[in-house]
Amino acid sequence: MGDVRPFCGLRYNLQQITDLSTVVTPPYDVISPEERSLYYRRSPYNIIRLESGEEQPGDSPENNKYTRAAATLDDWLREEILVREKQPAFYIVEHRFPYQGMEKSRWGLMARVRLADFESGQIRPHETTTREPAVDRLHLLRSCRTNLSPIIGLFRTEKGEMAALLQELSKRTPDMSATDSYGVRYCLSVVTDEAAIDKVSTFLTDKVIYIADGHHRYETVLRYQKEQSGAHPRPPGNEPFNFVMMTLTDSQDPGLVVLPSHRLVRGLESHRIAQLEEMISPYFHTEELLPSLPTFLDTVQTWLRTPEMEGQGATVLGLYGLHGQKFCLLRLRRNADIRSLMTEEELRLWGDLDVVLLQRVILQAALGIDTREKEDYHLKYTTDGLEARTRVDSGEYQLAFFVNPAPISSVLDTADAGRRLPQKSTYFYPKTPAGLVINPVWDEE
């Protein structure tokens, strides 16, 4: 059974930080080095100093980005840059954002969620992870003893009831708001009314939670919980380290957006690329698309819309770089026999899911990128199709593969089956920023 609770979060003191937009950032794993420098310059109180600190010459076990983050947090608490909520609260956040020429809105509930091992089935992952980011997050958690950015969790409803409930409970005038560099506006309502809290908690009691974004952070807090439990040898209680901060979102929320996560490939031997079309010909039919519009950007946008339109009812991938500056459509053949590459259960779950077919048929079987180490070296991921083409044209990467967004239903079904999609199969947008609310795990409330 789900255990979702209000908590006394840390928030920026609006009497000292008058513009919240200057101090929040995206979660650490989507911030480039250039963006990190920008956030550092934006404000001396930007959450980047905690969330993703800079390494410095002469760093040591006693003085490094993690210890500096902890010292900075202590300073901000002492100076009341950050202040603690006086009573437990749920935080309702509306994400307002432009998408495909429209203004969309997604609702989320920021709350403490009781930790559960994946084996329990109460909280379910959907995506493969790598080790190193989890190690980085563990060092930071040990030093700061806070959740700085929320994990995004989904849950099933019949008709989007939770999204409607959150909208009903949110305040007409939010308690806090911020706008990020991409034009996304976050409106935060602090809910402390006990009746409203009980209503939300009761609704979520029987819900399974699916990790949409933040697998590394969840694995990190599980490990931290075990470390702390060693010092508290008793059944898990209400200690804060038994919980993690999440933004919970209704899987039926019409504002829930998943972006495609395109693949860039580098470092392959030339014969691998020369043989690629022949290797995949039993599975995919290849068709070249010629540039049809006068501008670089318009051409790329037209190309990327083609797999999406073609993909209705069929599996279609995009490929750039195989024949120079030409874009190819890879259509899965109706008679393609991929039983040697996927189990019966995998075929049932993913037989028409392009990101998995790309992984198994092309990247692994045809190009030999068949281990985690090879993936880490050969692959880069981006949601920006223009960036993908530009980096191939520059020679930095050899090929770019374009995929459609994974359907929400496939994400949930994969998690229910106890399986995981390839890493970076989904990119839920927008992410709830770091610094909107911080969850301290250093004491009992």
C-alpha positions in Angstrom: 0.0 0.0 0.0 1.3 3.5 -0.8 2.4 5.7 2.0 2.4 9.3 0.8 2.8 12.0 3.4 3.1 15.8 3.8 6.4 17.1 5.1 8.0 20.3 6.4 10.0 21.3 3.4 12.8 23.9 3.0 11.9 26.7 0.7 13.6 29.9 -0.4 12.8 32.8 1.8 10.9 35.2 -0.5 11.8 38.2 1.7 15.4 37.6 0.7 15.1 35.9 -2.7 12.5 38.1 -4.5 12.8 36.3 -7.9 12.7 32.5 -7.5 13.5 32.1 -11.2 17.1 33.1 -10.5 17.7 30.3 -8.0 16.1 27.1 -9.4 17.6 24.8 -12.0 16.7 21.6 -13.8 17.8 18.3 -12.1 21.5 17.7 -12.2 21.5 15.1 -14.9 20.2 17.4 -17.7 22.5 20.3 -17.0 25.4 20.8 -19.4 28.7 22.3 -18.2 27.9 25.5 -20.1 24.5 25.7 -18.4 26.0 25.0 -15.0 28.3 28.0 -15.4 25.3 30.1 -16.4 23.4 29.1 -13.2 26.5 29.9 -11.1 26.5 33.4 -12.5 22.8 34.0 -12.3 22.7 34.2 -8.5 25.0 33.6 -5.5 22.1 31.6 -4.0 21.3 29.5 -7.0 20.6 25.8 -6.0 23.3 24.7 -8.5 25.8 25.2 -5.7 24.2 22.4 -3.9 22.8 20.3 -6.7 25.8 20.1 -9.0 28.9 21.9 -7.5 32.1 22.6 -9.4 35.2 20.5 -8.9 38.3 22.6 -8.0 42.0 22.0 -8.2 43.3 20.6 -5.0 40.0 18.9 -4.0 40.5 16.3 -1.3 38.3 14.0 0.9 38.1 16.8 3.4 37.4 19.6 0.9 35.4 18.9 -2.3 32.2 19.7 -4.1 30.1 17.6 -1.6 31.6 19.1 1.5 31.3 22.6 0.0 27.6 22.0 -0.8 27.0 21.0 2.8 28.8 24.1 4.1 26.8 26.3 1.7 23.5 24.7 2.9 24.5 25.4 6.5 25.2 29.0 5.6 21.9 29.5 3.8 20.0 28.0 6.7 21.8 30.2 9.2 21.2 33.3 7.0 17.6 32.3 6.5 18.0 32.2 2.7 16.2 28.8 3.2 13.5 28.5 5.8 11.6 25.4 7.1 7.9 25.0 6.7 6.2 25.4 10.1 3.8 22.5 9.6 3.7 19.5 7.3 2.4 20.3 3.8 1.7 18.9 0.4 3.1 21.0 -2.4 1.0 21.2 -5.5 2.9 22.3 -8.5 1.5 23.2 -11.9 3.9 23.0 -14.8 2.8 25.5 -17.6 4.8 25.1 -20.8 4.8 25.7 -24.5 4.7 22.5 -26.6 4.2 22.1 -30.3 2.6 25.5 -30.6 0.2 25.0 -27.7 0.2 26.0 -24.0 0.1 22.9 -21.9 -0.3 22.3 -18.1 0.6 19.4 -16.0 -0.2 18.9 -12.3 2.0 17.3 -9.7 2.0 16.6 -6.0 5.3 17.0 -4.2 5.3 14.8 -1.2 7.3 12.3 0.9 6.9 8.7 -0.3 7.9 5.8 1.8 10.7 3.8 0.3 10.2 0.3 -0.9 12.5 -2.2 -2.6 11.7 -2.9 -6.2 11.0 -6.5 -5.3 8.0 -5.4 -3.3 6.3 -4.1 -6.4 5.0 -1.0 -4.6 7.4 1.2 -6.5 8.4 0.1 -10.0 11.2 1.2 -12.3 10.9 1.2 -16.1 14.4 2.0 -17.4 18.0 0.6 -17.1 20.5 2.8 -15.3 24.2 3.2 -15.1 26.3 3.1 -11.9 28.3 6.3 -11.8 25.6 8.9 -11.4 24.2 7.0 -8.5 27.6 7.1 -6.8 27.8 10.9 -7.3 24.3 11.3 -5.8 25.1 9.1 -2.8 28.2 11.3 -1.9 25.9 14.4 -2.1 23.2 12.8 0.0 25.6 11.8 2.7 27.0 15.3 2.9 23.8 17.4 2.6 21.2 15.0 3.9 18.5 16.4 1.7 16.6 15.6 -1.4 17.3 18.6 -3.6 15.2 17.7 -6.6 12.1 15.4 -6.7 11.8 12.1 -8.4 8.9 12.1 -10.9 6.5 9.3 -10.1 3.4 8.2 -12.0 0.3 6.3 -10.9 -2.6 4.8 -12.8 -6.1 6.3 -12.6 -9.2 5.6 -14.7 -10.0 9.1 -15.9 -7.3 11.4 -14.6 -9.1 12.0 -11.3 -5.9 13.0 -9.4 -5.1 15.8 -11.9 -8.6 17.2 -11.4 -8.2 16.9 -7.6 -4.9 18.8 -7.5 -6.3 21.5 -9.7 -9.2 21.8 -7.3 -7.0 22.1 -4.2 -4.4 24.5 -5.7 -4.6 28.1 -4.8 -5.9 30.8 -7.2 -2.8 32.8 -6.4 0.2 30.5 -5.9 2.5 30.8 -2.9 5.6 30.7 -5.2 6.3 30.8 -8.9 9.3 30.6 -11.1 10.1 30.5 -14.8 13.0 28.6 -16.3 15.3 29.3 -19.3 12.9 27.3 -21.6 9.8 29.3 -20.8 8.4 26.7 -18.3 6.5 28.3 -15.5 6.1 26.5 -12.1 3.3 27.6 -9.8 3.5 26.2 -6.3 0.6 26.0 -3.8 1.4 25.0 -0.2 -1.5 22.9 1.2 -1.5 22.5 5.0 -5.3 22.0 5.5 -5.7 18.6 7.2 -8.9 17.7 5.4 -7.3 18.3 2.0 -4.2 16.3 3.1 -6.3 13.4 4.2 -8.3 13.4 1.0 -5.2 13.2 -1.1 -3.4 10.6 1.1 -6.5 8.4 1.0 -6.8 8.6 -2.8 -3.2 7.5 -3.2 -3.3 4.7 -0.5 -3.8 1.8 -3.0 -1.7 3.2 -5.9 1.4 1.6 -7.3 4.0 4.3 -8.1 6.0 4.1 -11.3 9.3 5.9 -11.5 9.2 8.1 -14.5 12.3 10.2 -13.9 15.0 9.8 -11.3 15.9 6.1 -11.2 19.4 7.0 -10.1 18.2 9.1 -7.3 15.8 6.4 -6.1 18.5 3.8 -6.1 20.7 6.2 -4.2 18.1 6.8 -1.4 17.6 3.1 -1.1 21.3 2.6 -0.4 21.3 5.6 2.0 18.4 4.1 3.8 20.2 0.8 4.4 23.3 2.7 5.6 21.1 4.7 8.1 19.1 1.6 9.2 22.4 0.0 10.3 22.6 2.7 12.9 18.9 2.2 13.8 18.5 -1.6 14.2 14.7 -1.7 14.3 11.8 -2.1 11.9 11.5 0.9 9.4 9.6 3.7 11.2 8.9 7.3 10.4 12.5 8.5 10.2 13.0 10.8 7.2 15.6 8.5 5.6 12.8 6.0 5.1 11.1 8.4 2.6 12.0 10.3 -0.5 10.6 13.4 -2.1 8.6 12.8 -5.3 6.5 14.8 -7.6 3.5 12.4 -8.2 1.6 12.8 -11.5 -1.5 11.2 -12.8 -0.7 9.0 -15.8 -3.9 10.2 -17.4 -2.9 13.9 -17.0 -3.4 15.4 -20.5 -0.3 17.6 -19.9 2.0 14.6 -19.4 4.6 14.8 -22.2 7.3 12.3 -23.1 10.0 13.5 -25.6 11.9 11.2 -27.9 15.5 10.4 -26.9 17.5 10.2 -30.1 20.7 8.2 -30.3 24.1 9.6 -31.6 26.7 7.0 -32.4 30.5 7.5 -32.5 33.7 5.5 -32.6 32.7 2.7 -34.9 35.0 1.0 -37.3 34.2 2.0 -40.9 33.3 -1.5 -42.0 30.5 -1.6 -39.4 28.9 1.4 -41.0 29.5 0.2 -44.5 27.7 -3.1 -43.7 24.9 -1.6 -41.7 22.3 -1.3 -44.5 22.9 -4.9 -45.6 22.9 -6.2 -42.0 19.5 -4.7 -41.2 17.9 -5.4 -44.6 16.1 -8.6 -43.4 14.3 -6.4 -40.8 14.0 -2.9 -42.2 13.3 -1.4 -45.5 15.4 1.8 -46.1 14.0 4.8 -47.9 15.9 8.1 -48.5 14.2 11.4 -48.0 15.7 14.4 -49.8 15.8 17.9 -48.4 12.6 19.6 -49.5 12.7 23.0 -47.7 15.1 25.9 -48.1 16.3 26.3 -44.5 18.3 23.9 -42.4 15.9 24.0 -39.5 12.8 23.6 -41.6 14.2 20.6 -43.3 15.2 18.9 -40.0 11.8 19.6 -38.5 10.1 18.1 -41.6 12.2 15.0 -41.4 11.5 14.4 -37.7 7.8 14.7 -38.2 7.9 12.0 -40.9 8.8 9.1 -38.6 6.1 10.3 -36.2 3.4 10.3 -38.9 4.6 7.2 -40.5 4.8 5.5 -37.1 1.0 5.4 -36.7 0.4 1.7 -36.8 3.9 0.8 -37.9 7.4 0.9 -36.5 9.5 3.6 -38.2 13.0 4.9 -37.3 14.9 7.8 -38.7 18.6 7.6 -39.6 21.1 10.4 -40.6 24.7 10.0 -41.7 24.6 6.7 -43.5 24.5 8.2 -47.0 26.1 11.6 -46.4 23.7 14.4 -45.6 20.6 12.4 -46.4 17.8 11.3 -44.0 16.6 7.8 -44.2 13.4 6.2 -43.0 13.8 2.6 -41.6 10.5 0.8 -41.8 10.1 -2.5 -40.0 9.2 -5.2 -42.6 5.9 -6.9 -42.0 7.6 -10.3 -42.2 10.6 -9.4 -40.1 11.6 -12.3 -37.9 13.2 -11.0 -34.8 12.5 -14.0 -32.6 16.2 -14.8 -32.4 16.8 -11.3 -30.9 14.0 -11.1 -28.4 12.2 -13.4 -26.1 8.4 -14.1 -26.4 7.7 -11.9 -23.4 9.8 -9.1 -25.0 8.1 -9.5 -28.3 4.7 -9.1 -26.5 5.8 -6.0 -24.6 8.1 -4.4 -27.2 7.6 -6.0 -30.6 6.5 -2.6 -32.1 8.4 -0.2 -29.8 11.1 1.5 -31.9 13.5 2.3 -29.1 13.8 -1.4 -28.2 14.0 -2.5 -31.8 16.7 0.1 -32.4 18.6 -1.3 -29.4 18.3 -5.0 -30.2 18.3 -5.2 -34.0 20.6 -2.3 -35.0 22.8 -1.1 -32.1 23.5 -4.5 -30.6 23.1 -7.1 -33.4 24.3 -5.0 -36.4 26.7 -2.5 -34.9 28.1 -4.6 -32.0 27.2 -2.1 -29.3 26.2 -4.9 -27.1 27.5 -4.2 -23.6 27.0 -1.5 -21.1 30.6 -0.3 -21.4 30.2 -0.1 -25.2 27.0 1.9 -24.8 28.7 4.3 -22.4 31.5 4.9 -25.0 29.6 4.8 -28.3 26.3 6.4 -27.5 25.0 9.9 -26.6 21.4 10.8 -26.2 19.5 14.0 -27.1 15.9 15.2 -27.4 17.0 17.8 -29.9 16.9 16.6 -33.5 18.7 19.7 -34.8 21.5 19.1 -32.4 21.7 15.4 -33.6 22.1 16.4 -37.2 24.6 19.2 -36.4 26.9 16.9 -34.4 26.9 14.4 -37.3 27.7 17.0 -39.8 30.5 18.3 -37.7 32.1 14.8 -37.6 31.9 14.5 -33.9 29.4 11.6 -34.4 29.0 9.2 -37.2 25.3 8.4 -37.2 22.1 9.7 -35.6 19.1 7.5 -35.0 15.7 9.2 -34.5 12.9 7.6 -32.5 9.4 8.4 -31.5 8.4 9.0 -27.9 7.7 5.8 -25.9 3.9 5.6 -25.1 3.0 6.0 -21.5 1.2 2.7 -21.7 4.4 0.9 -22.7 6.3 2.5 -19.9 3.7 1.3 -17.3 3.3 -2.2 -18.9 7.1 -2.6 -18.9 7.3 -1.8 -15.2 4.4 -4.1 -14.4 6.1 -6.9 -16.1 9.2 -6.4 -13.9 11.3 -5.5 -17.0 13.3 -2.4 -18.0 13.6 -0.4 -21.2 17.1 0.5 -22.5 18.7 3.4 -20.7 17.4 6.9 -21.8 14.3 5.5 -23.4 12.1 8.2 -22.0 12.5 11.9 -21.3 9.5 13.2 -19.3 9.1 17.0 -19.9 9.2 19.3 -18.1 11.0 18.1 -15.1 10.2 19.6 -11.7 13.2 21.8 -10.9 15.7 21.5 -8.1 15.2 24.2 -5.4 11.5 24.6 -5.6 11.1 22.6 -2.4 13.9 20.7 -0.5 13.3 17.7 1.6 15.5 17.4 4.7 16.3 13.9 6.0 18.3 14.8 9.0 15.6 14.7 11.8 12.2 13.5 12.7 9.4 16.0 12.4 
